[in-house]
Amino acid sequence: MKQPWRLIGLAVIAFALLMLTLPSTSHAAAHAVTIRQFAFSPTPLVIAVGDTVTWTNQDGVAHTTNSITGGWASSPLSTGDSFSFTFTSAGSFNYICTIHNGMQGTIIVTQHGNVFLPFAQTGNAR
């Protein structure tokens, strides 16, 4: 009588171990960056591969969001306009406003979207 229960127990353990070794399936997330008072916020922003970032201009003047390495480039965004980009690879991506060169931001893209940052900025000064 003990034999069937032992086999069931071993099967449950084997299944649990198999589930631990399979890659997790995560869903892409949407993230928002606000452009206000000549700054991007938040920066840095940590996301996962496959996530989308949407920049929205809440300033009274036009701004852009342009990757320094050429990954993306928005046209000038008027007040209330938005621009979105989906990140397909991991890395650290710095970007600027090409109209106001002092405006800078960073998107950190990880495989799983979680990384410990010992400090973080909430915006950049003009």
MODELLER restraints for C-alpha pairs under 7 A, 6 or more apart:
rsr = mdl.restraints
at = mdl.atoms
rsr.add(forms.Gaussian(group=physical.xy_distance, feature=features.Distance(at['CA:28:A'], at['CA:50:A']), mean=5.43, stdev=0.5))
rsr.add(forms.Gaussian(group=physical.xy_distance, feature=features.Distance(at['CA:28:A'], at['CA:51:A']), mean=4.77, stdev=0.5))
rsr.add(forms.Gaussian(group=physical.xy_distance, feature=features.Distance(at['CA:29:A'], at['CA:51:A']), mean=4.85, stdev=0.5))
rsr.add(forms.Gaussian(group=physical.xy_distance, feature=features.Distance(at['CA:29:A'], at['CA:52:A']), mean=6.39, stdev=0.5))
rsr.add(forms.Gaussian(group=physical.xy_distance, feature=features.Distance(at['CA:30:A'], at['CA:51:A']), mean=5.88, stdev=0.5))
rsr.add(forms.Gaussian(group=physical.xy_distance, feature=features.Distance(at['CA:30:A'], at['CA:52:A']), mean=4.91, stdev=0.5))
rsr.add(forms.Gaussian(group=physical.xy_distance, feature=features.Distance(at['CA:30:A'], at['CA:53:A']), mean=5.94, stdev=0.5))
rsr.add(forms.Gaussian(group=physical.xy_distance, feature=features.Distance(at['CA:31:A'], at['CA:52:A']), mean=6.13, stdev=0.5))
rsr.add(forms.Gaussian(group=physical.xy_distance, feature=features.Distance(at['CA:31:A'], at['CA:53:A']), mean=4.70, stdev=0.5))
rsr.add(forms.Gaussian(group=physical.xy_distance, feature=features.Distance(at['CA:31:A'], at['CA:54:A']), mean=6.20, stdev=0.5))
rsr.add(forms.Gaussian(group=physical.xy_distance, feature=features.Distance(at['CA:32:A'], at['CA:53:A']), mean=5.71, stdev=0.5))
rsr.add(forms.Gaussian(group=physical.xy_distance, feature=features.Distance(at['CA:32:A'], at['CA:54:A']), mean=4.96, stdev=0.5))
rsr.add(forms.Gaussian(group=physical.xy_distance, feature=features.Distance(at['CA:32:A'], at['CA:55:A']), mean=5.97, stdev=0.5))
rsr.add(forms.Gaussian(group=physical.xy_distance, feature=features.Distance(at['CA:33:A'], at['CA:40:A']), mean=6.38, stdev=0.5))
rsr.add(forms.Gaussian(group=physical.xy_distance, feature=features.Distance(at['CA:33:A'], at['CA:41:A']), mean=5.39, stdev=0.5))
rsr.add(forms.Gaussian(group=physical.xy_distance, feature=features.Distance(at['CA:33:A'], at['CA:42:A']), mean=6.03, stdev=0.5))
rsr.add(forms.Gaussian(group=physical.xy_distance, feature=features.Distance(at['CA:33:A'], at['CA:54:A']), mean=6.06, stdev=0.5))
rsr.add(forms.Gaussian(group=physical.xy_distance, feature=features.Distance(at['CA:33:A'], at['CA:55:A']), mean=4.64, stdev=0.5))
rsr.add(forms.Gaussian(group=physical.xy_distance, feature=features.Distance(at['CA:33:A'], at['CA:56:A']), mean=6.42, stdev=0.5))
rsr.add(forms.Gaussian(group=physical.xy_distance, feature=features.Distance(at['CA:34:A'], at['CA:40:A']), mean=5.76, stdev=0.5))
rsr.add(forms.Gaussian(group=physical.xy_distance, feature=features.Distance(at['CA:34:A'], at['CA:41:A']), mean=5.22, stdev=0.5))
rsr.add(forms.Gaussian(group=physical.xy_distance, feature=features.Distance(at['CA:34:A'], at['CA:55:A']), mean=5.81, stdev=0.5))
rsr.add(forms.Gaussian(group=physical.xy_distance, feature=features.Distance(at['CA:34:A'], at['CA:56:A']), mean=5.22, stdev=0.5))
rsr.add(forms.Gaussian(group=physical.xy_distance, feature=features.Distance(at['CA:34:A'], at['CA:57:A']), mean=6.29, stdev=0.5))
rsr.add(forms.Gaussian(group=physical.xy_distance, feature=features.Distance(at['CA:34:A'], at['CA:58:A']), mean=6.82, stdev=0.5))
rsr.add(forms.Gaussian(group=physical.xy_distance, feature=features.Distance(at['CA:35:A'], at['CA:41:A']), mean=6.53, stdev=0.5))
rsr.add(forms.Gaussian(group=physical.xy_distance, feature=features.Distance(at['CA:35:A'], at['CA:55:A']), mean=6.88, stdev=0.5))
rsr.add(forms.Gaussian(group=physical.xy_distance, feature=features.Distance(at['CA:35:A'], at['CA:56:A']), mean=5.91, stdev=0.5))
rsr.add(forms.Gaussian(group=physical.xy_distance, feature=features.Distance(at['CA:35:A'], at['CA:57:A']), mean=4.65, stdev=0.5))
rsr.add(forms.Gaussian(group=physical.xy_distance, feature=features.Distance(at['CA:35:A'], at['CA:58:A']), mean=5.56, stdev=0.5))
rsr.add(forms.Gaussian(group=physical.xy_distance, feature=features.Distance(at['CA:35:A'], at['CA:59:A']), mean=6.49, stdev=0.5))
rsr.add(forms.Gaussian(group=physical.xy_distance, feature=features.Distance(at['CA:36:A'], at['CA:57:A']), mean=6.66, stdev=0.5))
rsr.add(forms.Gaussian(group=physical.xy_distance, feature=features.Distance(at['CA:36:A'], at['CA:58:A']), mean=5.20, stdev=0.5))
rsr.add(forms.Gaussian(group=physical.xy_distance, feature=features.Distance(at['CA:36:A'], at['CA:59:A']), mean=5.00, stdev=0.5))
rsr.add(forms.Gaussian(group=physical.xy_distance, feature=features.Distance(at['CA:37:A'], at['CA:59:A']), mean=6.18, stdev=0.5))
rsr.add(forms.Gaussian(group=physical.xy_distance, feature=features.Distance(at['CA:38:A'], at['CA:103:A']), mean=6.43, stdev=0.5))
rsr.add(forms.Gaussian(group=physical.xy_distance, feature=features.Distance(at['CA:38:A'], at['CA:126:A']), mean=6.09, stdev=0.5))
rsr.add(forms.Gaussian(group=physical.xy_distance, feature=features.Distance(at['CA:39:A'], at['CA:103:A']), mean=5.73, stdev=0.5))
rsr.add(forms.Gaussian(group=physical.xy_distance, feature=features.Distance(at['CA:39:A'], at['CA:123:A']), mean=5.32, stdev=0.5))
rsr.add(forms.Gaussian(group=physical.xy_distance, feature=features.Distance(at['CA:39:A'], at['CA:124:A']), mean=5.18, stdev=0.5))
rsr.add(forms.Gaussian(group=physical.xy_distance, feature=features.Distance(at['CA:39:A'], at['CA:125:A']), mean=6.68, stdev=0.5))
rsr.add(forms.Gaussian(group=physical.xy_distance, feature=features.Distance(at['CA:40:A'], at['CA:104:A']), mean=6.99, stdev=0.5))
rsr.add(forms.Gaussian(group=physical.xy_distance, feature=features.Distance(at['CA:40:A'], at['CA:105:A']), mean=6.07, stdev=0.5))
rsr.add(forms.Gaussian(group=physical.xy_distance, feature=features.Distance(at['CA:40:A'], at['CA:123:A']), mean=5.51, stdev=0.5))
rsr.add(forms.Gaussian(group=physical.xy_distance, feature=features.Distance(at['CA:40:A'], at['CA:124:A']), mean=6.87, stdev=0.5))
rsr.add(forms.Gaussian(group=physical.xy_distance, feature=features.Distance(at['CA:41:A'], at['CA:122:A']), mean=5.41, stdev=0.5))
rsr.add(forms.Gaussian(group=physical.xy_distance, feature=features.Distance(at['CA:41:A'], at['CA:123:A']), mean=5.09, stdev=0.5))
rsr.add(forms.Gaussian(group=physical.xy_distance, feature=features.Distance(at['CA:42:A'], at['CA:122:A']), mean=4.89, stdev=0.5))
rsr.add(forms.Gaussian(group=physical.xy_distance, feature=features.Distance(at['CA:42:A'], at['CA:123:A']), mean=6.22, stdev=0.5))
rsr.add(forms.Gaussian(group=physical.xy_distance, feature=features.Distance(at['CA:43:A'], at['CA:105:A']), mean=5.42, stdev=0.5))
rsr.add(forms.Gaussian(group=physical.xy_distance, feature=features.Distance(at['CA:43:A'], at['CA:106:A']), mean=5.64, stdev=0.5))
rsr.add(forms.Gaussian(group=physical.xy_distance, feature=features.Distance(at['CA:43:A'], at['CA:121:A']), mean=5.57, stdev=0.5))
rsr.add(forms.Gaussian(group=physical.xy_distance, feature=features.Distance(at['CA:43:A'], at['CA:122:A']), mean=5.55, stdev=0.5))
rsr.add(forms.Gaussian(group=physical.xy_distance, feature=features.Distance(at['CA:43:A'], at['CA:123:A']), mean=6.02, stdev=0.5))
rsr.add(forms.Gaussian(group=physical.xy_distance, feature=features.Distance(at['CA:44:A'], at['CA:105:A']), mean=6.40, stdev=0.5))
rsr.add(forms.Gaussian(group=physical.xy_distance, feature=features.Distance(at['CA:44:A'], at['CA:106:A']), mean=4.74, stdev=0.5))
rsr.add(forms.Gaussian(group=physical.xy_distance, feature=features.Distance(at['CA:44:A'], at['CA:107:A']), mean=5.62, stdev=0.5))
rsr.add(forms.Gaussian(group=physical.xy_distance, feature=features.Distance(at['CA:44:A'], at['CA:108:A']), mean=6.81, stdev=0.5))
rsr.add(forms.Gaussian(group=physical.xy_distance, feature=features.Distance(at['CA:44:A'], at['CA:120:A']), mean=6.38, stdev=0.5))
rsr.add(forms.Gaussian(group=physical.xy_distance, feature=features.Distance(at['CA:44:A'], at['CA:121:A']), mean=6.42, stdev=0.5))
rsr.add(forms.Gaussian(group=physical.xy_distance, feature=features.Distance(at['CA:45:A'], at['CA:106:A']), mean=6.48, stdev=0.5))
rsr.add(forms.Gaussian(group=physical.xy_distance, feature=features.Distance(at['CA:45:A'], at['CA:107:A']), mean=4.91, stdev=0.5))
rsr.add(forms.Gaussian(group=physical.xy_distance, feature=features.Distance(at['CA:45:A'], at['CA:108:A']), mean=6.00, stdev=0.5))
rsr.add(forms.Gaussian(group=physical.xy_distance, feature=features.Distance(at['CA:46:A'], at['CA:107:A']), mean=6.04, stdev=0.5))
rsr.add(forms.Gaussian(group=physical.xy_distance, feature=features.Distance(at['CA:46:A'], at['CA:108:A']), mean=4.68, stdev=0.5))
rsr.add(forms.Gaussian(group=physical.xy_distance, feature=features.Distance(at['CA:46:A'], at['CA:109:A']), mean=5.91, stdev=0.5))
rsr.add(forms.Gaussian(group=physical.xy_distance, feature=features.Distance(at['CA:46:A'], at['CA:113:A']), mean=6.27, stdev=0.5))
rsr.add(forms.Gaussian(group=physical.xy_distance, feature=features.Distance(at['CA:47:A'], at['CA:108:A']), mean=6.24, stdev=0.5))
rsr.add(forms.Gaussian(group=physical.xy_distance, feature=features.Distance(at['CA:47:A'], at['CA:109:A']), mean=4.99, stdev=0.5))
rsr.add(forms.Gaussian(group=physical.xy_distance, feature=features.Distance(at['CA:47:A'], at['CA:110:A']), mean=6.31, stdev=0.5))
rsr.add(forms.Gaussian(group=physical.xy_distance, feature=features.Distance(at['CA:47:A'], at['CA:113:A']), mean=4.50, stdev=0.5))
rsr.add(forms.Gaussian(group=physical.xy_distance, feature=features.Distance(at['CA:48:A'], at['CA:109:A']), mean=5.19, stdev=0.5))
rsr.add(forms.Gaussian(group=physical.xy_distance, feature=features.Distance(at['CA:48:A'], at['CA:110:A']), mean=4.89, stdev=0.5))
rsr.add(forms.Gaussian(group=physical.xy_distance, feature=features.Distance(at['CA:48:A'], at['CA:111:A']), mean=5.49, stdev=0.5))
rsr.add(forms.Gaussian(group=physical.xy_distance, feature=features.Distance(at['CA:48:A'], at['CA:112:A']), mean=5.05, stdev=0.5))
rsr.add(forms.Gaussian(group=physical.xy_distance, feature=features.Distance(at['CA:48:A'], at['CA:113:A']), mean=3.70, stdev=0.5))
rsr.add(forms.Gaussian(group=physical.xy_distance, feature=features.Distance(at['CA:49:A'], at['CA:87:A']), mean=5.74, stdev=0.5))
rsr.add(forms.Gaussian(group=physical.xy_distance, feature=features.Distance(at['CA:49:A'], at['CA:88:A']), mean=5.31, stdev=0.5))
rsr.add(forms.Gaussian(group=physical.xy_distance, feature=features.Distance(at['CA:49:A'], at['CA:89:A']), mean=5.59, stdev=0.5))
rsr.add(forms.Gaussian(group=physical.xy_distance, feature=features.Distance(at['CA:49:A'], at['CA:90:A']), mean=5.94, stdev=0.5))
rsr.add(forms.Gaussian(group=physical.xy_distance, feature=features.Distance(at['CA:49:A'], at['CA:109:A']), mean=5.90, stdev=0.5))
rsr.add(forms.Gaussian(group=physical.xy_distance, feature=features.Distance(at['CA:49:A'], at['CA:110:A']), mean=6.04, stdev=0.5))
rsr.add(forms.Gaussian(group=physical.xy_distance, feature=features.Distance(at['CA:49:A'], at['CA:111:A']), mean=5.49, stdev=0.5))
rsr.add(forms.Gaussian(group=physical.xy_distance, feature=features.Distance(at['CA:49:A'], at['CA:112:A']), mean=6.99, stdev=0.5))
rsr.add(forms.Gaussian(group=physical.xy_distance, feature=features.Distance(at['CA:50:A'], at['CA:86:A']), mean=6.15, stdev=0.5))
rsr.add(forms.Gaussian(group=physical.xy_distance, feature=features.Distance(at['CA:50:A'], at['CA:87:A']), mean=5.38, stdev=0.5))
rsr.add(forms.Gaussian(group=physical.xy_distance, feature=features.Distance(at['CA:50:A'], at['CA:88:A']), mean=5.18, stdev=0.5))
rsr.add(forms.Gaussian(group=physical.xy_distance, feature=features.Distance(at['CA:51:A'], at['CA:86:A']), mean=5.68, stdev=0.5))
rsr.add(forms.Gaussian(group=physical.xy_distance, feature=features.Distance(at['CA:51:A'], at['CA:87:A']), mean=5.89, stdev=0.5))
rsr.add(forms.Gaussian(group=physical.xy_distance, feature=features.Distance(at['CA:52:A'], at['CA:84:A']), mean=6.64, stdev=0.5))
rsr.add(forms.Gaussian(group=physical.xy_distance, feature=features.Distance(at['CA:52:A'], at['CA:85:A']), mean=5.51, stdev=0.5))
rsr.add(forms.Gaussian(group=physical.xy_distance, feature=features.Distance(at['CA:52:A'], at['CA:86:A']), mean=4.10, stdev=0.5))
rsr.add(forms.Gaussian(group=physical.xy_distance, feature=features.Distance(at['CA:52:A'], at['CA:87:A']), mean=6.27, stdev=0.5))
rsr.add(forms.Gaussian(group=physical.xy_distance, feature=features.Distance(at['CA:53:A'], at['CA:84:A']), mean=5.53, stdev=0.5))
rsr.add(forms.Gaussian(group=physical.xy_distance, feature=features.Distance(at['CA:53:A'], at['CA:85:A']), mean=5.53, stdev=0.5))
rsr.add(forms.Gaussian(group=physical.xy_distance, feature=features.Distance(at['CA:53:A'], at['CA:86:A']), mean=6.39, stdev=0.5))
rsr.add(forms.Gaussian(group=physical.xy_distance, feature=features.Distance(at['CA:54:A'], at['CA:82:A']), mean=6.47, stdev=0.5))
rsr.add(forms.Gaussian(group=physical.xy_distance, feature=features.Distance(at['CA:54:A'], at['CA:83:A']), mean=5.49, stdev=0.5))
rsr.add(forms.Gaussian(group=physical.xy_distance, feature=features.Distance(at['CA:54:A'], at['CA:84:A']), mean=4.17, stdev=0.5))
rsr.add(forms.Gaussian(group=physical.xy_distance, feature=features.Distance(at['CA:54:A'], at['CA:85:A']), mean=6.62, stdev=0.5))
rsr.add(forms.Gaussian(group=physical.xy_distance, feature=features.Distance(at['CA:55:A'], at['CA:82:A']), mean=5.44, stdev=0.5))
rsr.add(forms.Gaussian(group=physical.xy_distance, feature=features.Distance(at['CA:55:A'], at['CA:83:A']), mean=5.33, stdev=0.5))
rsr.add(forms.Gaussian(group=physical.xy_distance, feature=features.Distance(at['CA:55:A'], at['CA:84:A']), mean=6.35, stdev=0.5))
rsr.add(forms.Gaussian(group=physical.xy_distance, feature=features.Distance(at['CA:56:A'], at['CA:80:A']), mean=6.36, stdev=0.5))
rsr.add(forms.Gaussian(group=physical.xy_distance, feature=features.Distance(at['CA:56:A'], at['CA:81:A']), mean=5.82, stdev=0.5))
rsr.add(forms.Gaussian(group=physical.xy_distance, feature=features.Distance(at['CA:56:A'], at['CA:82:A']), mean=4.32, stdev=0.5))
rsr.add(forms.Gaussian(group=physical.xy_distance, feature=features.Distance(at['CA:56:A'], at['CA:83:A']), mean=6.71, stdev=0.5))
rsr.add(forms.Gaussian(group=physical.xy_distance, feature=features.Distance(at['CA:57:A'], at['CA:63:A']), mean=6.99, stdev=0.5))
rsr.add(forms.Gaussian(group=physical.xy_distance, feature=features.Distance(at['CA:57:A'], at['CA:77:A']), mean=6.34, stdev=0.5))
rsr.add(forms.Gaussian(group=physical.xy_distance, feature=features.Distance(at['CA:57:A'], at['CA:78:A']), mean=6.62, stdev=0.5))
rsr.add(forms.Gaussian(group=physical.xy_distance, feature=features.Distance(at['CA:57:A'], at['CA:79:A']), mean=5.31, stdev=0.5))
rsr.add(forms.Gaussian(group=physical.xy_distance, feature=features.Distance(at['CA:57:A'], at['CA:80:A']), mean=5.37, stdev=0.5))
rsr.add(forms.Gaussian(group=physical.xy_distance, feature=features.Distance(at['CA:57:A'], at['CA:81:A']), mean=5.76, stdev=0.5))
rsr.add(forms.Gaussian(group=physical.xy_distance, feature=features.Distance(at['CA:57:A'], at['CA:82:A']), mean=6.44, stdev=0.5))
rsr.add(forms.Gaussian(group=physical.xy_distance, feature=features.Distance(at['CA:58:A'], at['CA:79:A']), mean=5.48, stdev=0.5))
rsr.add(forms.Gaussian(group=physical.xy_distance, feature=features.Distance(at['CA:58:A'], at['CA:80:A']), mean=5.77, stdev=0.5))
rsr.add(forms.Gaussian(group=physical.xy_distance, feature=features.Distance(at['CA:59:A'], at['CA:79:A']), mean=5.78, stdev=0.5))
rsr.add(forms.Gaussian(group=physical.xy_distance, feature=features.Distance(at['CA:60:A'], at['CA:79:A']), mean=5.66, stdev=0.5))
rsr.add(forms.Gaussian(group=physical.xy_distance, feature=features.Distance(at['CA:61:A'], at['CA:78:A']), mean=6.41, stdev=0.5))
rsr.add(forms.Gaussian(group=physical.xy_distance, feature=features.Distance(at['CA:61:A'], at['CA:79:A']), mean=6.50, stdev=0.5))
rsr.add(forms.Gaussian(group=physical.xy_distance, feature=features.Distance(at['CA:62:A'], at['CA:76:A']), mean=5.71, stdev=0.5))
rsr.add(forms.Gaussian(group=physical.xy_distance, feature=features.Distance(at['CA:62:A'], at['CA:77:A']), mean=5.15, stdev=0.5))
rsr.add(forms.Gaussian(group=physical.xy_distance, feature=features.Distance(at['CA:62:A'], at['CA:78:A']), mean=4.55, stdev=0.5))
rsr.add(forms.Gaussian(group=physical.xy_distance, feature=features.Distance(at['CA:62:A'], at['CA:79:A']), mean=6.58, stdev=0.5))
rsr.add(forms.Gaussian(group=physical.xy_distance, feature=features.Distance(at['CA:63:A'], at['CA:76:A']), mean=5.36, stdev=0.5))
rsr.add(forms.Gaussian(group=physical.xy_distance, feature=features.Distance(at['CA:63:A'], at['CA:77:A']), mean=5.28, stdev=0.5))
rsr.add(forms.Gaussian(group=physical.xy_distance, feature=features.Distance(at['CA:63:A'], at['CA:78:A']), mean=6.95, stdev=0.5))
rsr.add(forms.Gaussian(group=physical.xy_distance, feature=features.Distance(at['CA:63:A'], at['CA:97:A']), mean=5.87, stdev=0.5))
rsr.add(forms.Gaussian(group=physical.xy_distance, feature=features.Distance(at['CA:63:A'], at['CA:99:A']), mean=6.17, stdev=0.5))
rsr.add(forms.Gaussian(group=physical.xy_distance, feature=features.Distance(at['CA:64:A'], at['CA:74:A']), mean=5.60, stdev=0.5))
rsr.add(forms.Gaussian(group=physical.xy_distance, feature=features.Distance(at['CA:64:A'], at['CA:75:A']), mean=6.09, stdev=0.5))
rsr.add(forms.Gaussian(group=physical.xy_distance, feature=features.Distance(at['CA:64:A'], at['CA:76:A']), mean=4.90, stdev=0.5))
rsr.add(forms.Gaussian(group=physical.xy_distance, feature=features.Distance(at['CA:64:A'], at['CA:77:A']), mean=5.88, stdev=0.5))
rsr.add(forms.Gaussian(group=physical.xy_distance, feature=features.Distance(at['CA:64:A'], at['CA:97:A']), mean=4.66, stdev=0.5))
rsr.add(forms.Gaussian(group=physical.xy_distance, feature=features.Distance(at['CA:64:A'], at['CA:98:A']), mean=6.04, stdev=0.5))
rsr.add(forms.Gaussian(group=physical.xy_distance, feature=features.Distance(at['CA:64:A'], at['CA:99:A']), mean=6.77, stdev=0.5))
rsr.add(forms.Gaussian(group=physical.xy_distance, feature=features.Distance(at['CA:65:A'], at['CA:73:A']), mean=6.05, stdev=0.5))
rsr.add(forms.Gaussian(group=physical.xy_distance, feature=features.Distance(at['CA:65:A'], at['CA:74:A']), mean=5.50, stdev=0.5))
rsr.add(forms.Gaussian(group=physical.xy_distance, feature=features.Distance(at['CA:65:A'], at['CA:95:A']), mean=6.41, stdev=0.5))
rsr.add(forms.Gaussian(group=physical.xy_distance, feature=features.Distance(at['CA:65:A'], at['CA:96:A']), mean=5.73, stdev=0.5))
rsr.add(forms.Gaussian(group=physical.xy_distance, feature=features.Distance(at['CA:65:A'], at['CA:97:A']), mean=5.12, stdev=0.5))
rsr.add(forms.Gaussian(group=physical.xy_distance, feature=features.Distance(at['CA:66:A'], at['CA:72:A']), mean=5.73, stdev=0.5))
rsr.add(forms.Gaussian(group=physical.xy_distance, feature=features.Distance(at['CA:66:A'], at['CA:73:A']), mean=4.25, stdev=0.5))
rsr.add(forms.Gaussian(group=physical.xy_distance, feature=features.Distance(at['CA:66:A'], at['CA:74:A']), mean=6.14, stdev=0.5))
rsr.add(forms.Gaussian(group=physical.xy_distance, feature=features.Distance(at['CA:66:A'], at['CA:95:A']), mean=5.27, stdev=0.5))
rsr.add(forms.Gaussian(group=physical.xy_distance, feature=features.Distance(at['CA:66:A'], at['CA:96:A']), mean=5.43, stdev=0.5))
rsr.add(forms.Gaussian(group=physical.xy_distance, feature=features.Distance(at['CA:66:A'], at['CA:97:A']), mean=6.23, stdev=0.5))
rsr.add(forms.Gaussian(group=physical.xy_distance, feature=features.Distance(at['CA:66:A'], at['CA:98:A']), mean=6.88, stdev=0.5))
rsr.add(forms.Gaussian(group=physical.xy_distance, feature=features.Distance(at['CA:67:A'], at['CA:73:A']), mean=6.28, stdev=0.5))
rsr.add(forms.Gaussian(group=physical.xy_distance, feature=features.Distance(at['CA:67:A'], at['CA:93:A']), mean=6.88, stdev=0.5))
rsr.add(forms.Gaussian(group=physical.xy_distance, feature=features.Distance(at['CA:67:A'], at['CA:94:A']), mean=6.06, stdev=0.5))
rsr.add(forms.Gaussian(group=physical.xy_distance, feature=features.Distance(at['CA:67:A'], at['CA:95:A']), mean=4.26, stdev=0.5))
rsr.add(forms.Gaussian(group=physical.xy_distance, feature=features.Distance(at['CA:67:A'], at['CA:96:A']), mean=6.61, stdev=0.5))
rsr.add(forms.Gaussian(group=physical.xy_distance, feature=features.Distance(at['CA:68:A'], at['CA:94:A']), mean=5.91, stdev=0.5))
rsr.add(forms.Gaussian(group=physical.xy_distance, feature=features.Distance(at['CA:68:A'], at['CA:95:A']), mean=5.19, stdev=0.5))
rsr.add(forms.Gaussian(group=physical.xy_distance, feature=features.Distance(at['CA:68:A'], at['CA:96:A']), mean=6.86, stdev=0.5))
rsr.add(forms.Gaussian(group=physical.xy_distance, feature=features.Distance(at['CA:74:A'], at['CA:83:A']), mean=6.46, stdev=0.5))
rsr.add(forms.Gaussian(group=physical.xy_distance, feature=features.Distance(at['CA:90:A'], at['CA:109:A']), mean=4.66, stdev=0.5))
rsr.add(forms.Gaussian(group=physical.xy_distance, feature=features.Distance(at['CA:90:A'], at['CA:110:A']), mean=5.00, stdev=0.5))
rsr.add(forms.Gaussian(group=physical.xy_distance, feature=features.Distance(at['CA:90:A'], at['CA:111:A']), mean=6.12, stdev=0.5))
rsr.add(forms.Gaussian(group=physical.xy_distance, feature=features.Distance(at['CA:91:A'], at['CA:108:A']), mean=5.95, stdev=0.5))
rsr.add(forms.Gaussian(group=physical.xy_distance, feature=features.Distance(at['CA:91:A'], at['CA:109:A']), mean=5.17, stdev=0.5))
rsr.add(forms.Gaussian(group=physical.xy_distance, feature=features.Distance(at['CA:91:A'], at['CA:110:A']), mean=6.63, stdev=0.5))
rsr.add(forms.Gaussian(group=physical.xy_distance, feature=features.Distance(at['CA:92:A'], at['CA:106:A']), mean=6.86, stdev=0.5))
rsr.add(forms.Gaussian(group=physical.xy_distance, feature=features.Distance(at['CA:92:A'], at['CA:107:A']), mean=5.89, stdev=0.5))
rsr.add(forms.Gaussian(group=physical.xy_distance, feature=features.Distance(at['CA:92:A'], at['CA:108:A']), mean=4.45, stdev=0.5))
rsr.add(forms.Gaussian(group=physical.xy_distance, feature=features.Distance(at['CA:92:A'], at['CA:109:A']), mean=6.17, stdev=0.5))
rsr.add(forms.Gaussian(group=physical.xy_distance, feature=features.Distance(at['CA:93:A'], at['CA:106:A']), mean=5.50, stdev=0.5))
rsr.add(forms.Gaussian(group=physical.xy_distance, feature=features.Distance(at['CA:93:A'], at['CA:107:A']), mean=5.08, stdev=0.5))
rsr.add(forms.Gaussian(group=physical.xy_distance, feature=features.Distance(at['CA:93:A'], at['CA:108:A']), mean=6.22, stdev=0.5))
rsr.add(forms.Gaussian(group=physical.xy_distance, feature=features.Distance(at['CA:94:A'], at['CA:105:A']), mean=5.74, stdev=0.5))
rsr.add(forms.Gaussian(group=physical.xy_distance, feature=features.Distance(at['CA:94:A'], at['CA:106:A']), mean=4.39, stdev=0.5))
rsr.add(forms.Gaussian(group=physical.xy_distance, feature=features.Distance(at['CA:94:A'], at['CA:107:A']), mean=6.46, stdev=0.5))
rsr.add(forms.Gaussian(group=physical.xy_distance, feature=features.Distance(at['CA:95:A'], at['CA:104:A']), mean=5.69, stdev=0.5))
rsr.add(forms.Gaussian(group=physical.xy_distance, feature=features.Distance(at['CA:95:A'], at['CA:105:A']), mean=5.27, stdev=0.5))
rsr.add(forms.Gaussian(group=physical.xy_distance, feature=features.Distance(at['CA:95:A'], at['CA:106:A']), mean=6.12, stdev=0.5))
rsr.add(forms.Gaussian(group=physical.xy_distance, feature=features.Distance(at['CA:96:A'], at['CA:103:A']), mean=5.54, stdev=0.5))
rsr.add(forms.Gaussian(group=physical.xy_distance, feature=features.Distance(at['CA:96:A'], at['CA:104:A']), mean=4.42, stdev=0.5))
rsr.add(forms.Gaussian(group=physical.xy_distance, feature=features.Distance(at['CA:96:A'], at['CA:105:A']), mean=6.30, stdev=0.5))
rsr.add(forms.Gaussian(group=physical.xy_distance, feature=features.Distance(at['CA:97:A'], at['CA:103:A']), mean=5.54, stdev=0.5))
rsr.add(forms.Gaussian(group=physical.xy_distance, feature=features.Distance(at['CA:97:A'], at['CA:104:A']), mean=6.76, stdev=0.5))
rsr.add(forms.Gaussian(group=physical.xy_distance, feature=features.Distance(at['CA:102:A'], at['CA:126:A']), mean=5.81, stdev=0.5))
rsr.add(forms.Gaussian(group=physical.xy_distance, feature=features.Distance(at['CA:103:A'], at['CA:124:A']), mean=6.50, stdev=0.5))
rsr.add(forms.Gaussian(group=physical.xy_distance, feature=features.Distance(at['CA:103:A'], at['CA:126:A']), mean=6.59, stdev=0.5))
rsr.add(forms.Gaussian(group=physical.xy_distance, feature=features.Distance(at['CA:104:A'], at['CA:124:A']), mean=6.79, stdev=0.5))
